[in-house]
């Protein structure tokens, strides 16, 4: 397995953020994000879990019917981060 630099991982995290920002009303599965990044699911999941610890993304545990999703994970950008991003865009 190829080792990636922290700079490359940071760029990939920024790409994940932009993918999720393009679809703010829809939570995406890890598989969908990995497809957009053209990376494997496990690597993408590791990046997403790191971003979750930093508070940049949040995990959705329940599906649209309210049932707990045990195996498949959906991700979205938290409202607080969306507000901060919109405010920073309006400053320019």
N, C-alpha and C positions, 0 to 999 in steps of 0.2 A: 504494500500500500504506500502510495506517495504521501510524503509529509507536506503539508501546506503551511506557509508562513502565517503569522498572525495578521499581517496586512491583507493577505488573500482571504482569510476567514472573515475579516472585517468587511471587505468588499462584498462577499457572499451574503453576509447578514444585512447589508444595505440593500442588496438585491431582493432578499426575502421581504424586507420592510416595504419596498416599492411594490412588490407583487401583492402583498396584503393591503396596501393602501389603495391600489387600483380597484379593489373589491371590498370596500369598507362595510357594506351591508351583508356580505356573504362570507361566512367562515369557510376556510379551505382545508381539505385534508392534507396530511403530510405528503401523500402520494402526488397530489396536484401541484404542490409547491415544488417538490423534487423534479417533476416533469418540466416545469417552467425554468428551473435552475439548470436542468440537464445534469443532475447529480443523483446518486443513489439515495434511496429512502432513509437508510440508517444514518448516513452522514448528515442528511438534511434534518433528520430528527434530533441528532446531537446538537446541531447549530440552533435549532428552535428551542431546545431545552435550556441551552445557555442564554438565549435571548429572554426566555421566560424568567430566569433567575434575575436578569437585569431589569425586568419589568417592561420590556419592549413589546412582548406579545403575551396573549393569554390563551390558555387551553380551554376548549369547550368539551365538557364531559357528557352532556346529554344531547340526544338527537332531537329532531323537531317534534317527536311525539312525547318527549319528556323522559324517555327511557335512558338509562345509563349506558354509555358506549364504553365497553371495556377494552376493545382491541384497536379500534380506529380512533384517531385523534384529529380533531378539527382545531384550527388556529385562527385567531383574529387579532387585530390591533386594539388595545384597550382605549376606551373613550378619552381618558386623560392624555394619552399620547397623540390621538387624533386632534384634540383641541390644541395641543402645543404645536403640532406640525402646521395646522391651519394658521395659527397666530404668527408663526415664523415666516410663512409664505406671504402673509399680508404686510409684513414689515418691509418687504423688498419692492 
